[in-house]
Amino acid sequence: MLVDIRIYTAAPGKLPAFVKIYEEKAWPLQKKYLENCLGWYATAEGELNTVVHIWGYKDMADRDARRNAMAADPEWGTYLKAMAEAGVLVKMENRLARPTGFFAEFQAAKKG
């Protein structure tokens, strides 16, 4: 499994607007194309005005295929335009991670 950890920081006071645009325009597309959302969170402590969403993929090829398909959808362009026009984002990050050997074994054992 490959995990894509995406971290977005909104301008102060703009987090609700960011979440609204995302929920209305990006969430339906990401559910359709990416499918495996492992979590979508707003920070409670630490860096404020931040959301973290985590997506799971079989491997890098699966991630690339899914993200490329989503990017080709004209509605994705509509979402990106809405975000740019709203001026709500300050910073975007993403991190790709794979489970360590012992954690993969732990997960397999839990599934029995």
C-alpha positions in Angstrom: 0.0 0.0 0.0 1.0 3.6 -0.7 -0.4 6.4 1.5 -0.7 9.9 0.2 -0.8 12.4 3.0 -2.0 15.8 1.9 -1.7 18.9 4.1 -3.4 22.2 3.3 -3.1 25.4 5.2 -5.8 28.0 4.7 -5.3 31.8 5.3 -6.5 32.9 8.8 -10.2 32.9 9.0 -10.6 31.2 5.6 -10.7 27.5 6.7 -14.5 27.3 6.5 -14.5 28.7 3.0 -11.8 26.3 1.9 -13.7 23.3 3.4 -17.0 24.4 1.7 -15.4 24.7 -1.7 -13.6 21.4 -1.3 -16.8 19.6 -0.1 -18.9 20.9 -2.9 -16.5 20.6 -5.8 -13.5 18.3 -5.0 -15.0 15.7 -2.6 -17.4 14.2 -5.1 -14.6 13.9 -7.7 -12.1 12.5 -5.3 -14.6 9.9 -4.0 -15.2 8.9 -7.7 -11.7 8.7 -8.9 -9.4 8.2 -5.9 -12.0 6.1 -3.9 -9.9 5.1 -0.9 -10.0 8.0 1.6 -8.4 6.9 4.8 -9.3 10.1 6.6 -10.1 13.8 6.3 -9.3 16.0 9.3 -9.0 19.6 10.5 -6.3 20.2 13.1 -7.4 20.7 16.7 -3.9 21.7 17.9 -0.6 22.6 16.3 -0.6 24.6 13.1 -4.0 26.2 12.9 -6.2 26.5 9.8 -4.9 23.2 8.5 -6.6 20.2 7.1 -5.0 16.8 6.5 -6.5 14.2 4.2 -5.1 10.7 3.6 -5.6 8.5 0.6 -4.6 4.9 0.1 -3.4 3.3 -3.2 -2.2 -0.1 -4.2 1.1 1.4 -5.5 2.5 4.4 -7.4 1.0 3.2 -10.7 -2.5 3.0 -9.1 -2.0 6.5 -7.6 -0.8 8.0 -10.9 -3.7 6.4 -12.9 -6.4 7.6 -10.5 -5.0 11.2 -10.1 -4.5 11.5 -13.9 -8.1 10.5 -14.5 -9.3 13.0 -12.0 -7.2 15.8 -13.4 -8.6 15.1 -16.9 -12.2 15.6 -15.7 -13.3 19.2 -16.6 -14.9 19.5 -13.2 -11.5 19.2 -11.5 -10.5 22.4 -13.4 -13.7 24.1 -12.1 -12.6 23.2 -8.6 -9.1 24.5 -9.0 -10.4 27.8 -10.5 -12.8 28.2 -7.6 -10.0 27.7 -5.1 -7.7 30.2 -6.9 -10.5 32.8 -7.1 -11.3 32.4 -3.4 -7.7 33.0 -2.4 -8.1 30.7 0.6 -4.9 28.6 0.5 -1.5 29.6 1.9 0.3 26.3 1.6 -0.1 22.8 0.1 2.0 19.8 0.9 1.9 16.1 0.2 3.9 13.2 1.5 3.9 9.7 0.1 4.6 6.9 2.6 4.7 3.1 2.6 4.1 0.9 5.7 7.2 -0.5 7.4 7.6 -4.3 7.4 6.5 -4.8 10.9 3.4 -2.7 10.5 2.4 -4.5 7.3 2.7 -7.8 9.3 0.6 -6.3 12.1 -2.1 -5.3 9.6 -2.1 -8.8 8.0 -2.3 -10.5 11.4 -5.3 -8.3 12.3 -7.2 -9.4 9.2 -6.5 -12.9 10.3 
